[in-house]
Amino acid sequence: MNTLTARQRKFCDEYLISGNATDAAIKAGYSPKTAKSIGQRLLTFVDLKQYIDAELEKLHSAKIADAQEVLEYLTAVMRGQHTEQVLKLVGDGIQTVADIDVSAKERIKAAELIGKRYALFSDKMDLGGAVPVVIMGDDQLED
């Protein structure tokens, strides 16, 4: 990955921002006339692809909550270990920020989401089973 030129690195960084190879090529200093073809061609270079993939992985892990983090947050809310901030009037139009426990409604919603994750609830009824079929009518049925 150290084989990238400054312009290629700029292209990769701009591509990560916009997701548009043509715009990234122009912003990296390539000619606007050839930016489309150059941008597409640069995306096929192994070194550039590795650099982009590595940067995307960094962004993914730093900015996006994974399933474990979401479940830990929902569990903390459900157990009342999480607080929320609200504005509180103290007089003469002055407000302060106060931490309060989450409401019962929010705790129930967190429990519901955790329950859905683990399929603890079933809204469907099983209507399966043998249903007898009786054909009535003429004594003689045609084959």
C-alpha positions in Angstrom: 0.0 0.0 0.0 3.0 2.3 0.3 3.3 2.4 -3.5 0.5 5.0 -3.9 1.5 8.3 -5.3 0.2 11.5 -3.7 -2.3 11.9 -6.5 -3.5 8.3 -6.2 -3.9 8.7 -2.4 -5.9 11.9 -3.0 -8.1 10.1 -5.5 -8.8 7.3 -2.9 -9.6 9.8 -0.1 -11.9 11.7 -2.4 -13.5 8.5 -3.6 -14.2 7.5 0.0 -16.0 10.8 0.6 -18.1 10.9 -2.5 -18.2 7.3 -3.9 -17.9 8.9 -7.4 -14.8 7.9 -9.3 -15.1 10.7 -11.8 -15.4 13.5 -9.2 -12.6 11.9 -7.2 -10.3 11.9 -10.2 -11.0 15.6 -10.9 -10.5 16.6 -7.3 -7.2 14.6 -7.3 -5.9 16.7 -10.2 -6.7 14.5 -13.2 -8.0 16.1 -16.4 -11.8 16.6 -16.4 -11.8 15.3 -20.0 -10.4 12.0 -19.0 -11.5 11.8 -15.4 -14.3 9.3 -16.1 -12.0 6.7 -17.7 -9.1 7.3 -15.4 -11.3 7.1 -12.3 -12.7 3.7 -13.4 -9.3 2.5 -14.3 -7.8 3.6 -10.9 -10.5 1.5 -9.1 -9.1 -1.6 -10.7 -5.5 -1.1 -9.4 -4.8 -3.6 -6.6 -2.9 -1.2 -4.4 -5.7 1.4 -4.6 -8.4 -1.2 -4.0 -6.5 -2.4 -0.9 -6.1 1.1 0.4 -9.8 1.9 -0.1 -10.9 -1.4 1.5 -8.6 -0.8 4.5 -10.0 2.8 5.0 -13.6 1.6 4.6 -12.9 -1.0 7.3 -11.6 1.7 9.6 -14.7 3.8 9.0 -17.0 0.8 9.5 -15.5 -0.2 12.8 -15.3 3.4 14.1 -18.7 4.8 13.1 -21.1 1.9 12.8 -22.5 0.1 15.7 -22.3 -3.6 15.5 -24.9 -6.1 16.8 -23.1 -6.5 20.1 -23.1 -2.8 20.8 -26.8 -2.4 20.0 -27.7 -5.3 22.2 -25.6 -3.9 25.1 -27.3 -0.5 24.7 -30.8 -2.0 24.6 -30.0 -4.1 27.7 -28.7 -1.1 29.6 -31.9 0.9 28.7 -34.1 -2.1 29.7 -32.4 -2.5 33.0 -32.6 1.2 33.8 -28.9 1.8 33.7 -29.2 4.5 31.0 -30.3 8.1 31.6 -31.5 10.8 29.3 -31.1 14.5 29.5 -34.1 16.8 29.7 -34.5 20.6 30.1 -35.9 21.6 33.5 -37.4 25.1 34.2 -35.8 26.6 37.3 -37.6 30.0 37.2 -37.6 33.3 35.3 -37.3 31.5 32.0 -34.0 29.9 33.0 -33.6 26.2 32.2 -31.0 23.6 33.3 -30.2 20.2 31.9 -31.1 17.3 34.2 -30.4 13.6 33.9 -33.4 11.4 34.5 -34.0 7.7 34.3 -35.5 6.5 31.0 -39.3 6.1 31.1 -41.0 2.8 31.5 -42.2 3.1 27.9 -38.6 3.3 26.7 -37.6 0.3 28.9 -40.5 -1.7 27.5 -39.6 -0.9 23.9 -36.0 -1.9 24.6 -37.2 -5.2 26.1 -39.5 -5.7 23.1 -36.6 -5.2 20.6 -34.4 -7.6 22.5 -37.3 -10.1 22.6 -37.7 -9.8 18.8 -34.0 -10.4 18.3 -34.2 -13.7 20.2 -37.7 -14.6 18.8 -39.2 -14.7 22.3 -42.6 -13.6 21.1 -44.8 -15.3 18.5 -47.7 -13.3 17.0 -48.5 -16.2 14.6 -50.9 -19.0 15.4 -50.2 -22.4 14.1 -53.2 -23.4 12.1 -51.6 -26.5 10.6 -53.1 -29.9 11.0 -55.2 -32.5 9.3 -58.5 -31.2 7.9 -60.9 -33.9 6.8 -62.5 -33.4 3.3 -65.9 -34.8 2.8 -67.4 -34.9 -0.7 -71.2 -35.2 -0.7 -73.4 -35.5 -3.6 -74.3 -38.2 -6.2 -73.5 -41.8 -5.2 -71.6 -42.2 -8.4 -68.6 -40.1 -9.0 -66.8 -40.1 -12.4 -63.1 -40.9 -12.5 
